[in-house]
């Protein structure tokens, strides 16, 4: 009878290919990728670009609201302007809104506005509450009233300062630029 000698079992050194090492590597790569993604998403340049884009969109909407008025819906049109405004502009426009509505109705005014181009002129603040962005806009409005037989195009240059209030960009100042 032959007896085989038992060899002592020597554990093999852990391999870099073991499931635990691979899982740890995957988790590390995912964490690093997430950190880079979050940094890029919240970088100051991206935040300012987002702030600029949001303010330009709000100013464009305000310009269209101001230049799109119909005597049949004048009260709702004025309310739309007031709902997207704040500060001195909201106060002045609100104080004169009844008179404005009367003129629009008497003249049977119908205007339709559109923004031809818009760009940021000045940024104040970091995107927190109260920050402002001044936007320059080229606007075209087609106007028809009791004095015109056909709609007449009118071009305007506007400067609208948007202010961030409770997470919304609101028109704080509106200027018609010569």
C-alpha positions in Angstrom: 0.0 0.0 0.0 1.3 3.3 -1.0 0.8 6.3 1.3 1.0 9.7 -0.1 2.4 12.4 2.0 0.3 15.3 2.6 1.6 18.6 1.5 1.0 21.5 3.7 -1.6 23.9 2.2 -0.1 27.3 1.6 -2.6 30.0 1.0 -1.9 31.8 -2.3 -1.2 35.5 -2.1 -4.4 37.6 -2.8 -4.7 38.5 -6.5 -5.5 42.0 -7.7 -8.2 40.3 -9.6 -10.2 39.2 -6.6 -13.8 40.3 -6.5 -13.3 42.5 -3.5 -10.4 44.4 -5.1 -12.3 44.9 -8.3 -15.4 46.2 -6.4 -13.3 48.6 -4.4 -11.7 49.9 -7.6 -15.1 50.4 -9.3 -16.4 52.3 -6.2 -13.3 54.5 -6.2 -13.7 55.4 -9.9 -17.4 56.1 -9.5 -16.7 58.4 -6.5 -14.0 60.3 -8.4 -16.3 60.7 -11.4 -19.1 61.9 -9.3 -16.9 64.5 -7.6 -15.6 65.8 -10.9 -19.2 66.0 -12.3 -20.5 67.9 -9.3 -17.5 70.3 -9.4 -18.1 71.0 -13.1 -21.9 71.5 -12.6 -21.4 73.9 -9.7 -18.3 75.8 -11.0 -18.5 79.5 -10.8 -18.4 79.9 -14.6 -21.3 77.5 -15.1 -23.3 79.1 -12.4 -22.8 82.6 -13.9 -23.7 81.3 -17.4 -26.9 79.8 -16.0 -27.7 83.0 -14.2 -27.1 85.0 -17.4 -29.2 82.6 -19.5 -32.1 82.7 -17.0 -32.0 86.5 -16.7 -32.0 86.9 -20.5 -35.0 84.5 -20.9 -36.9 86.5 -18.2 -36.0 89.9 -19.8 -37.1 88.6 -23.2 -40.4 87.4 -21.7 -40.8 90.8 -20.0 -40.1 92.7 -23.3 -42.7 90.5 -25.2 -45.2 91.1 -22.4 -44.7 94.8 -22.6 -45.1 94.9 -26.4 -47.9 92.4 -26.7 -51.2 94.1 -25.7 -54.7 93.7 -27.0 -57.5 96.1 -26.1 -59.8 93.0 -25.7 -57.5 91.5 -23.0 -55.8 94.7 -21.7 -56.5 93.9 -18.0 -55.0 90.4 -18.3 -52.1 91.8 -20.3 -51.3 94.4 -17.7 -51.6 91.8 -14.9 -49.1 89.6 -16.8 -46.6 92.5 -16.9 -47.1 93.2 -13.2 -46.7 89.6 -12.2 -43.3 89.5 -13.8 -42.0 92.8 -12.3 -40.7 94.2 -9.0 -39.4 97.4 -7.5 -39.7 100.8 -9.0 -40.9 99.5 -12.3 -43.7 97.5 -10.8 -44.7 100.5 -8.7 -44.7 102.9 -11.6 -46.5 100.6 -14.0 -49.0 99.6 -11.4 -49.7 103.2 -10.5 -50.4 104.0 -14.2 -52.1 100.8 -15.2 -55.7 102.0 -15.2 -54.8 105.0 -17.3 -52.8 102.7 -19.7 -55.7 100.3 -20.0 -58.0 103.2 -20.8 -55.7 104.5 -23.6 -55.3 100.9 -25.1 -59.1 100.4 -25.1 -59.9 103.8 -26.5 -57.4 103.4 -29.3 -58.4 99.8 -29.9 -54.7 98.9 -29.8 -53.4 95.5 -30.7 -49.7 95.0 -30.6 -47.6 91.8 -30.9 -44.0 91.9 -29.8 -41.0 89.7 -30.4 -37.4 89.8 -29.4 -34.9 90.0 -32.3 -31.8 89.7 -30.1 -30.8 90.0 -26.5 -27.6 90.0 -24.5 -26.2 90.7 -21.1 -24.8 94.1 -20.4 -24.0 93.9 -16.7 -24.1 91.4 -13.9 -24.3 92.4 -10.2 -24.2 89.6 -7.6 -23.4 85.9 -7.6 -26.8 84.5 -8.3 -28.1 84.7 -4.8 -31.2 86.6 -3.7 -31.2 90.2 -4.9 -28.6 89.7 -7.7 -29.3 91.7 -10.8 -28.6 91.3 -14.5 -29.0 94.2 -17.0 -30.1 92.9 -20.4 -30.1 94.8 -23.7 -32.8 93.8 -26.2 -33.8 94.6 -29.8 -37.6 94.2 -30.0 -40.0 94.4 -32.9 -43.7 95.1 -32.3 -46.4 95.1 -34.9 -48.9 97.8 -33.9 -52.5 98.3 -35.1 -54.9 100.8 -33.7 -57.7 103.2 -34.8 -55.2 105.4 -36.6 -53.6 102.6 -38.8 -55.3 100.6 -41.5 -52.8 97.8 -41.5 -50.4 96.6 -38.8 -47.2 98.8 -38.6 -43.9 97.4 -37.5 -42.1 99.3 -34.8 -38.6 98.6 -33.5 -37.4 99.3 -30.0 -34.2 99.0 -28.1 -34.7 98.2 -24.5 -32.6 97.8 -21.4 -34.3 95.6 -18.7 -32.7 95.0 -15.4 -33.9 91.7 -13.9 -33.6 91.1 -10.2 -33.6 87.6 -8.5 -36.5 87.6 -6.0 -37.5 84.3 -4.3 -35.9 82.3 -7.0 -37.6 84.2 -9.9 -36.1 86.8 -12.2 -38.4 89.9 -12.2 -38.1 93.1 -14.2 -37.0 95.8 -11.8 -36.1 98.5 -14.3 -37.2 99.0 -17.9 -35.7 101.6 -20.2 -36.4 102.4 -23.8 -33.0 103.2 -25.2 -32.8 105.9 -28.0 
